[in-house]
């Protein structure tokens, strides 16, 4: 029943495409990610997003784990400008030593993504009830020194950690690609603003939770080394152990996903999260501060 609803919805959405999208579709363009090494300065800017006074250790500490040469006291004892100056000193040498490797990984990541692109497109088309081949043919995966990998919806780019294998990079990319499609459909349905999709809004929280349910498709999880949870998980750890009314929240989200078409799922899941927003925020806060 659900698959029939999705096929009808996909056909309707295709009929409603803009002329620009129709042309791209007819030209045979594909959903695509282009991986590249954006340089040391870009990496520093990415890292600094998670090294401000406001960030909890959940976000700031991974940098110290992967780069033990960083003096934590030296870093945290400075103001924001001083932190950036110190990290520039540390990472300029690290970047010089890893540049060739990162350049090589860009080639490897691009080839590996192309190998599985077709099945990813098929899975996303079914999940989001649209034709994924006509969307997002211009995403950029920036290979950086940052172990935390942010995404930038409007700029159509996201970061990938340089220490990742091609399998790990694809797993991380799938997480981010799902966000692009999620908010494309969400925005078309609700007509709200992209500014509302960032941390710490409830819409951001929900978008992070739903990744596991969407990743349940074999075409996606078979190429994601972080799925299932025993392999690390494809959502933040504090969602994996979050309980609402004695039930794992991800179990509830998963059931809502499999019981509904995509926009009905969005409405039901958001209503559920809004009802339990206080408990959700409390759990996240406690988890981040305990890290």
Secondary structure, DSSP 4 states (H G I P E B T S, - for coil): -HHHHHHHHHHHHHHT--HHHHHHHHTT----EEEE---HHHHHHHHHTT-STTS-HHHHHHHHHH-TTS-HHHHHTS-HHHHHHHHHHHHHHHHHHHHHHHHHHHHHHHHHHHHHHHHHHHHHHHHHTS-GGGS-S-EEEEEES-SS--EETTTTEEEEETT--HHHHHHHHHHHHHHHHHHHHHHHHH---GGGGSTTSHHHHHHHHHHHHHTTSHHHHTT-TT-SGGGT-SS-HHHHT-EETTEEHHHHHHHHHHHS-HHHHHHHHHHHHHHTHHHHHHHHHHHHHH-
